[in-house]
Every structure is written in structure tokens, then in C-alpha cells.
Amino acid sequence: MNRIESVKNPKVKQWRKLHTKKGRDLEKQFLIEGAHLIEEARISGVDPVELIVAEHYDIPKSWSEWPVPITYVTDRVMMELSETKTPQGVSAICQQFDHQLVPNRGRYLFIDAVQDPGNVGTIIRTADAAGIDGVVLGEGSVDLYNGKVIRSTQGSLFHLPIVKGNLVEWVDKMKSLEVPVFGTALENGQDYKCINSPASFALIVGNEGEGVSKELLNRTDANLYVPIYGKAESLNVAIATAVLLYGLRNE
């Protein structure tokens, strides 16, 4: 049984580097916290590189035969590793995904330079709930393995393929397959309820302040918006994504 008591232990320093994008990219690993996320990884067939368990924490019985190395640590060490105010007692180191997303006549979500980690995590969770076949993170979007993104997905990052990509190229791929591509914009846009639900589609959602880039909007088949009936200036991008995905899936 491995045990670490000091926050100065080289392994702890290595784990802490996973709090930064540079460190994650260098190691091709990321850190998840809490039993819920770890259980979502387990039932999705994702085996962590290592489990990190606080000395007082009781591992769920369902993990007892899971062939994953365990290192026990003190509460002080767990506090050093946690990105939340209250550590949950268990964390895991996972390998970054090597998802392959082959374009076909499915349902896709493209994320254009959305930078808020809570929004991106919620958007991924929503895409999972709506049965989307794949998510493409465009340039300028927050790192998928950011701790707040991971927590906001509530485990959905383990359920569907998520890749980084050039959205212009992806839009062109969709069009070559005759998959309709919908942007999101007020200007020259139309109420999403006016669209007949297609069997396949790609939806592009954009940056919180600037929206979807004009280069992408100029390539779409139609641009949609969610009407606002009250006095709010706009909808949060994650909420708008949920409305549009379910609207397009109105079967």
C-alpha cells in the first residue's frame, strides 16, 4: 500500500501541475475529484492511472476489484490537491482522451471560443443529455480538462466523444455530407421554432460576448435564435444551447 504524508513529496508536486493546462498537456493527464466523477469513469470503462484516497475515506465496495493503483494520503495532502474549498476525500489521475470522431449523418455540437469553464461543462452535459453524437471544441474555447469544466460536466465527458478541431473544416465536412449546419445569431437569424427538426444536424454555439464568428455564420444553412419575451438582454450560452438542442430534436 502506497502512502504519502508530505505535501513536499515529488509525486504531490507532479499531481499539482495538473491544475495547469501546461502541466496537463505535458503529462497528457488530468485530475478528477470526488466519488461521483470517479464512478462515472469506472462505469464508462475508463481506468484511472491512479486513485488518491484520503486516509479517513472508505472506498465504495464496487471499487474493491477495480485494478487501479491506490495511494493513500493525509488530509493535508488532499487539501493541496483539491481545487474546491471542501475536498471530497478521493481523487484520480486519468489519461487524456484520444477520441476519434468520424463525421457522418449524425447530430453534432460545435463550440466556438466559449471561454467560461462552467458554461462549457454544462454545454457538454446538455449535449450528453440530448443524445448528441459528438462535440467539437473550436479554437479559443477553454481547455476540456480544466477542473471546473470537468466538475460541471458531472461525468458527461466520459459518455461521448469530445475532440478539438478547426470548426471551419468541420462545417465543410458536414456540408459535404449534406448535414444541415445551424449557427446561432440574432442578425439575419430566425426563431428556432420555425425549423423543422432534421434527422441530422450540426449546431454551432459561440463566445459569451462575441457570439459565433462571422466566418462560421457565413457558412451555415441557417442561423437560429431563442426569442426573449421578457426584459432580459440575453440568455446564458449554456441555457440557449439546451433550448436549441432539444428544439432541433423535437421528434
KEKE-3310 file (N, C-alpha, C; in steps of 0.2 Angstrom, whole numbers, plus 5000, padded with zeros to 4 digits):
npx = (5004:5003:5008:5007:5013:5018:5017:5027:5032:5038:5029:5017:5019:5020:5007:5000:5004:4995:4985:4986:4985:4997:5004:4995:4995:5008:5010:4999:4988:4975:4966:4953:4940:4932:4919:4908:4912:4923:4916:4908:4918:4922:4911:4910:4920:4933:4949:4957:4974:4979:4972:4969:4968:4961:4966:4955:4945:4932:4933:4921:4912:4910:4922:4931:4937:4943:4955:4965:4979:4981:4985:4987:4984:4987:4976:4980:4988:4978:4971:4980:4979:4966:4954:4943:4934:4931:4938:4934:4939:4943:4952:4957:4969:4969:4971:4972:4960:4959:4950:4942:4933:4923:4916:4899:4881:4875:4872:4878:4888:4896:4908:4911:4924:4920:4923:4921:4923:4913:4901:4905:4907:4893:4887:4892:4887:4874:4873:4876:4865:4855:4858:4868:4879:4893:4905:4913:4927:4931:4944:4950:4942:4939:4950:4946:4950:4951:4948:4936:4928:4927:4921:4908:4903:4898:4902:4899:4908:4914:4905:4903:4911:4923:4931:4945:4946:4946:4934:4929:4933:4926:4913:4913:4915:4903:4894:4898:4893:4879:4873:4863:4869:4868:4869:4871:4863:4857:4856:4850:4845:4833:4819:4820:4810:4804:4810:4810:4812:4827:4834:4847:4860:4871:4875:4881:4887:4892:4905:4903:4903:4905:4898:4895:4908:4909:4914:4911:4897:4894:4894:4884:4868:4857:4854:4850:4839:4834:4819:4816:4805:4804:4812:4825:4842:4849:4851:4860:4874:4874:4862:4854:4860:4854:4840:4840:4846:4837:4826:4829:4829:4816:4806)
npy = (4994:5011:5026:5043:5057:5069:5086:5090:5080:5073:5067:5073:5086:5084:5080:5091:5100:5096:5105:5115:5120:5119:5109:5098:5096:5092:5081:5073:5070:5071:5078:5072:5074:5067:5055:5053:5058:5049:5037:5038:5038:5024:5016:5019:5013:5018:5018:5025:5031:5031:5030:5042:5043:5049:5047:5044:5040:5029:5018:5015:4999:4994:4997:4988:4977:4984:4986:4997:5006:5012:5026:5031:5046:5060:5071:5084:5083:5080:5091:5100:5095:5097:5107:5113:5121:5112:5097:5081:5069:5059:5057:5056:5051:5053:5047:5058:5059:5050:5052:5048:5056:5052:5060:5059:5056:5062:5069:5084:5095:5110:5120:5137:5146:5147:5152:5152:5141:5134:5136:5129:5116:5113:5114:5103:5093:5095:5092:5078:5074:5077:5067:5069:5065:5069:5081:5096:5105:5121:5132:5144:5140:5136:5124:5107:5099:5107:5110:5115:5114:5100:5096:5103:5095:5084:5071:5069:5070:5058:5051:5054:5056:5069:5081:5092:5104:5112:5123:5128:5119:5108:5112:5112:5098:5093:5099:5093:5081:5083:5087:5098:5113:5124:5140:5151:5166:5183:5193:5192:5180:5167:5162:5148:5139:5139:5130:5114:5099:5091:5075:5074:5085:5099:5110:5126:5135:5150:5161:5170:5184:5188:5180:5168:5166:5177:5171:5158:5159:5163:5152:5143:5134:5140:5152:5153:5159:5161:5166:5181:5185:5192:5205:5203:5204:5194:5177:5165:5156:5142:5139:5143:5134:5122:5124:5125:5113:5104:5108:5106:5093:5089:5077)
npz = (5000:4995:5003:5006:5015:5016:5009:5002:4994:4980:4971:4974:4970:4957:4954:4957:4947:4937:4938:4930:4913:4905:4912:4912:4898:4896:4903:4898:4905:4917:4932:4942:4954:4968:4972:4964:4950:4948:4949:4938:4928:4930:4927:4914:4908:4909:4915:4928:4930:4943:4959:4972:4989:5003:5020:5029:5021:5015:5003:4990:4989:4977:4970:4974:4967:4957:4945:4949:4954:4971:4981:4997:5006:5017:5025:5024:5012:5003:5003:4997:4984:4980:4971:4976:4989:4999:5001:4994:4998:4989:4974:4957:4945:4927:4911:4897:4884:4869:4858:4843:4831:4818:4805:4801:4796:4808:4824:4830:4840:4840:4847:4848:4853:4867:4883:4896:4910:4917:4909:4897:4903:4907:4894:4888:4896:4894:4880:4880:4887:4878:4868:4859:4846:4845:4851:4846:4851:4847:4842:4854:4864:4881:4890:4889:4900:4911:4928:4933:4922:4920:4933:4930:4920:4926:4924:4911:4902:4900:4893:4879:4863:4863:4854:4849:4837:4820:4817:4805:4795:4800:4798:4784:4782:4786:4777:4766:4768:4767:4778:4788:4794:4808:4814:4828:4830:4831:4821:4805:4808:4813:4822:4832:4833:4820:4812:4805:4813:4809:4804:4805:4811:4813:4826:4830:4843:4852:4858:4873:4873:4860:4852:4838:4826:4812:4801:4802:4803:4790:4783:4786:4785:4790:4803:4820:4833:4850:4856:4866:4878:4889:4899:4899:4893:4886:4884:4894:4887:4889:4893:4882:4872:4877:4875:4861:4856:4861:4855:4841:4841:4842:4842)
capx = (5000:5007:5006:5011:5012:5021:5015:5033:5033:5039:5023:5012:5021:5019:5000:4998:5005:4989:4980:4988:4985:5003:5006:4991:4997:5015:5009:4994:4984:4971:4964:4946:4939:4925:4917:4903:4916:4927:4911:4906:4924:4923:4906:4911:4926:4939:4953:4962:4981:4980:4967:4972:4962:4962:4967:4949:4940:4931:4931:4915:4913:4910:4928:4936:4941:4945:4963:4968:4983:4979:4989:4983:4987:4985:4971:4984:4990:4972:4969:4984:4977:4959:4953:4937:4935:4930:4940:4929:4942:4946:4953:4960:4973:4966:4974:4968:4956:4961:4944:4942:4926:4922:4909:4893:4875:4873:4870:4884:4888:4902:4908:4916:4928:4917:4929:4919:4923:4906:4897:4907:4905:4886:4885:4894:4882:4867:4874:4875:4858:4851:4859:4872:4884:4900:4906:4920:4929:4935:4950:4948:4937:4943:4953:4942:4952:4950:4944:4929:4924:4926:4915:4902:4900:4895:4903:4897:4914:4916:4900:4903:4917:4924:4938:4947:4946:4945:4927:4928:4934:4921:4907:4913:4914:4895:4890:4899:4888:4873:4871:4862:4873:4864:4873:4866:4864:4851:4856:4849:4843:4826:4816:4822:4804:4802:4814:4808:4818:4831:4836:4854:4862:4877:4874:4887:4886:4898:4908:4898:4902:4905:4894:4898:4912:4906:4917:4907:4890:4893:4895:4879:4862:4853:4856:4844:4840:4829:4816:4816:4799:4804:4816:4832:4846:4851:4852:4867:4875:4873:4854:4852:4861:4849:4834:4841:4847:4830:4821:4831:4827:4809:4804)
capy = (5000:5017:5031:5049:5061:5076:5090:5091:5074:5074:5065:5078:5091:5082:5080:5098:5103:5095:5110:5120:5117:5117:5103:5093:5094:5089:5074:5070:5068:5076:5076:5072:5074:5065:5048:5053:5058:5043:5031:5039:5035:5017:5013:5021:5009:5022:5016:5030:5029:5030:5033:5046:5042:5052:5041:5043:5039:5022:5017:5011:4992:4992:4998:4984:4973:4988:4985:5003:5008:5017:5029:5035:5052:5063:5076:5090:5082:5080:5098:5103:5093:5099:5114:5115:5123:5106:5091:5076:5063:5055:5060:5051:5054:5050:5049:5062:5055:5050:5051:5049:5057:5052:5064:5055:5059:5061:5075:5086:5102:5114:5126:5142:5150:5148:5153:5151:5133:5132:5135:5123:5109:5112:5113:5096:5089:5095:5088:5071:5073:5077:5062:5072:5060:5071:5088:5098:5111:5125:5137:5149:5138:5134:5118:5102:5096:5112:5107:5117:5111:5093:5096:5105:5090:5079:5065:5068:5070:5051:5047:5055:5059:5076:5082:5099:5104:5118:5122:5129:5112:5103:5114:5110:5091:5092:5101:5088:5075:5086:5088:5105:5117:5129:5144:5155:5173:5187:5196:5188:5174:5165:5159:5141:5135:5139:5125:5108:5095:5087:5069:5075:5092:5102:5116:5130:5140:5154:5165:5173:5191:5190:5175:5164:5170:5178:5166:5152:5161:5164:5145:5139:5134:5145:5155:5152:5162:5159:5173:5183:5188:5197:5211:5200:5206:5188:5170:5162:5152:5135:5138:5144:5128:5117:5125:5124:5106:5100:5111:5103:5086:5089:5071)
capz = (5000:4995:5007:5006:5021:5015:5003:4998:4991:4972:4967:4975:4966:4950:4953:4957:4940:4933:4939:4924:4906:4903:4916:4909:4891:4896:4905:4894:4910:4921:4938:4944:4961:4970:4971:4958:4944:4948:4947:4931:4924:4931:4923:4907:4906:4909:4921:4930:4931:4950:4964:4978:4994:5010:5025:5033:5017:5014:4996:4989:4989:4970:4968:4978:4962:4951:4945:4949:4960:4976:4985:5002:5008:5023:5024:5022:5005:4999:5003:4992:4978:4979:4968:4979:4996:5004:4997:4994:5000:4984:4968:4952:4939:4921:4904:4892:4879:4862:4854:4836:4829:4811:4803:4797:4796:4815:4827:4832:4843:4839:4852:4845:4858:4873:4887:4903:4911:4919:4903:4893:4906:4906:4887:4887:4900:4890:4874:4883:4889:4872:4864:4853:4844:4846:4852:4844:4854:4842:4844:4859:4869:4887:4890:4891:4906:4916:4934:4933:4916:4922:4938:4928:4916:4930:4922:4904:4897:4899:4889:4872:4860:4863:4851:4847:4829:4816:4815:4798:4792:4802:4794:4777:4782:4787:4771:4760:4769:4767:4785:4789:4799:4811:4818:4832:4829:4830:4815:4799:4811:4813:4828:4831:4832:4813:4809:4805:4816:4805:4806:4807:4811:4817:4829:4832:4848:4852:4863:4878:4872:4853:4848:4834:4822:4806:4796:4803:4801:4783:4780:4789:4781:4794:4809:4824:4840:4855:4857:4873:4879:4895:4898:4899:4887:4883:4888:4895:4881:4890:4893:4875:4869:4879:4871:4854:4855:4862:4849:4835:4842:4844:4837)
cpx = (5004:5004:5010:5009:5014:5019:5021:5035:5033:5032:5017:5013:5019:5011:4997:4999:4999:4983:4981:4987:4991:5005:5002:4993:5004:5014:5004:4989:4980:4968:4956:4945:4932:4923:4912:4907:4920:4922:4909:4912:4923:4917:4906:4917:4933:4943:4958:4969:4982:4974:4971:4967:4965:4962:4960:4944:4939:4929:4925:4916:4914:4917:4933:4940:4943:4952:4966:4973:4981:4985:4985:4987:4984:4980:4974:4986:4984:4970:4973:4982:4970:4959:4946:4938:4935:4932:4935:4932:4945:4946:4956:4964:4971:4971:4969:4965:4960:4955:4945:4934:4926:4915:4905:4887:4872:4871:4876:4883:4895:4902:4914:4918:4924:4922:4927:4919:4916:4901:4899:4906:4898:4884:4887:4889:4875:4868:4873:4868:4853:4853:4863:4878:4892:4900:4913:4921:4933:4940:4947:4944:4942:4945:4948:4943:4953:4946:4937:4925:4922:4920:4909:4899:4897:4896:4902:4903:4916:4911:4900:4909:4917:4931:4939:4947:4945:4938:4925:4928:4928:4914:4907:4912:4906:4892:4892:4895:4881:4869:4869:4866:4869:4869:4868:4868:4857:4850:4855:4847:4835:4825:4817:4816:4801:4806:4811:4814:4821:4833:4843:4856:4869:4875:4880:4884:4893:4899:4902:4897:4901:4901:4898:4902:4908:4908:4913:4899:4889:4893:4888:4873:4857:4855:4850:4845:4834:4826:4816:4810:4799:4809:4824:4836:4847:4850:4859:4868:4873:4865:4852:4854:4856:4843:4835:4842:4840:4825:4823:4829:4820:4806:4797)
cpy = (5006:5022:5037:5054:5068:5080:5091:5085:5075:5072:5070:5084:5090:5082:5087:5102:5101:5100:5116:5116:5115:5110:5097:5091:5091:5082:5070:5067:5073:5073:5077:5071:5072:5059:5048:5053:5051:5037:5032:5036:5027:5014:5014:5017:5013:5021:5021:5027:5027:5034:5036:5046:5045:5046:5039:5040:5032:5022:5013:5003:4990:4993:4993:4979:4977:4988:4992:5004:5013:5019:5033:5041:5055:5069:5083:5089:5083:5087:5102:5101:5095:5106:5116:5117:5117:5100:5085:5069:5058:5058:5054:5055:5050:5052:5053:5058:5056:5048:5052:5050:5058:5055:5059:5059:5059:5068:5078:5093:5104:5120:5130:5147:5152:5147:5151:5143:5131:5131:5129:5116:5108:5111:5105:5091:5089:5091:5080:5070:5073:5072:5064:5066:5062:5079:5090:5105:5115:5129:5142:5147:5136:5126:5113:5100:5101:5109:5109:5115:5104:5092:5098:5100:5085:5072:5064:5068:5063:5047:5048:5057:5066:5078:5090:5099:5111:5118:5124:5123:5107:5105:5111:5102:5090:5094:5096:5082:5077:5086:5095:5107:5123:5133:5147:5162:5177:5190:5191:5181:5173:5162:5151:5137:5135:5133:5118:5103:5090:5080:5069:5083:5093:5109:5120:5135:5143:5158:5169:5180:5192:5185:5171:5168:5171:5173:5160:5153:5161:5157:5141:5139:5139:5146:5155:5157:5160:5166:5174:5187:5193:5203:5209:5202:5200:5182:5168:5156:5144:5134:5138:5137:5122:5118:5123:5116:5102:5102:5107:5095:5085:5083:5069)
cpz = (5000:4999:5007:5011:5020:5009:4999:4994:4983:4969:4968:4971:4959:4949:4953:4950:4935:4934:4934:4918:4904:4906:4913:4902:4891:4898:4902:4899:4913:4927:4939:4951:4963:4968:4964:4951:4943:4946:4940:4926:4924:4926:4916:4904:4905:4916:4923:4931:4938:4954:4970:4983:5000:5015:5029:5028:5015:5007:4995:4987:4981:4967:4970:4973:4956:4951:4944:4955:4964:4980:4991:5005:5014:5021:5021:5014:5001:4998:4998:4985:4976:4976:4971:4986:5001:5000:4999:4996:4996:4978:4963:4947:4933:4915:4900:4886:4872:4857:4847:4834:4821:4809:4799:4798:4803:4817:4831:4835:4842:4843:4850:4851:4864:4879:4895:4905:4913:4914:4899:4896:4906:4899:4886:4890:4896:4883:4875:4884:4883:4866:4858:4852:4845:4847:4849:4847:4849:4846:4849:4864:4875:4887:4893:4898:4912:4922:4934:4927:4918:4927:4935:4923:4920:4928:4914:4900:4896:4895:4882:4870:4860:4860:4850:4840:4827:4814:4808:4794:4794:4799:4787:4777:4782:4780:4766:4761:4769:4773:4786:4795:4801:4815:4823:4832:4829:4823:4809:4802:4811:4820:4827:4830:4825:4809:4810:4808:4811:4808:4809:4807:4814:4820:4832:4837:4850:4858:4867:4876:4864:4849:4843:4829:4815:4800:4796:4801:4794:4779:4782:4784:4784:4800:4814:4830:4844:4857:4864:4874:4885:4893:4899:4893:4883:4887:4889:4890:4883:4890:4886:4871:4871:4875:4864:4852:4856:4857:4843:4835:4844:4839:4839)
residu = (MET:ASN:ARG:ILE:GLU:SER:VAL:LYS:ASN:PRO:LYS:VAL:LYS:GLN:TRP:ARG:LYS:LEU:HIS:THR:LYS:LYS:GLY:ARG:ASP:LEU:GLU:LYS:GLN:PHE:LEU:ILE:GLU:GLY:ALA:HIS:LEU:ILE:GLU:GLU:ALA:ARG:ILE:SER:GLY:VAL:ASP:PRO:VAL:GLU:LEU:ILE:VAL:ALA:GLU:HIS:TYR:ASP:ILE:PRO:LYS:SER:TRP:SER:GLU:TRP:PRO:VAL:PRO:ILE:THR:TYR:VAL:THR:ASP:ARG:VAL:MET:MET:GLU:LEU:SER:GLU:THR:LYS:THR:PRO:GLN:GLY:VAL:SER:ALA:ILE:CYS:GLN:GLN:PHE:ASP:HIS:GLN:LEU:VAL:PRO:ASN:ARG:GLY:ARG:TYR:LEU:PHE:ILE:ASP:ALA:VAL:GLN:ASP:PRO:GLY:ASN:VAL:GLY:THR:ILE:ILE:ARG:THR:ALA:ASP:ALA:ALA:GLY:ILE:ASP:GLY:VAL:VAL:LEU:GLY:GLU:GLY:SER:VAL:ASP:LEU:TYR:ASN:GLY:LYS:VAL:ILE:ARG:SER:THR:GLN:GLY:SER:LEU:PHE:HIS:LEU:PRO:ILE:VAL:LYS:GLY:ASN:LEU:VAL:GLU:TRP:VAL:ASP:LYS:MET:LYS:SER:LEU:GLU:VAL:PRO:VAL:PHE:GLY:THR:ALA:LEU:GLU:ASN:GLY:GLN:ASP:TYR:LYS:CYS:ILE:ASN:SER:PRO:ALA:SER:PHE:ALA:LEU:ILE:VAL:GLY:ASN:GLU:GLY:GLU:GLY:VAL:SER:LYS:GLU:LEU:LEU:ASN:ARG:THR:ASP:ALA:ASN:LEU:TYR:VAL:PRO:ILE:TYR:GLY:LYS:ALA:GLU:SER:LEU:ASN:VAL:ALA:ILE:ALA:THR:ALA:VAL:LEU:LEU:TYR:GLY:LEU:ARG:ASN:GLU)
# end
